[in-house]
């Protein structure tokens, strides 16, 4: 029975790279929008807020 020699430093670095890649992918999904997409979302939210405020009763 022979054992494979494993460089622990290399294993740790590979694990860290994989974790960083997963984090980067999640960030790309969450924050990776174009300027036009962000502006469109902001405009839609502003319109919805304006429409909702228009239905409020006077205080």
Secondary structure, DSSP 4 states (H G I P E B T S, - for coil): -------HHHHHHHHHHHHHHHHHHHHHHHH---HHHHHHHHHHHHHHHHHHHHTSPP-
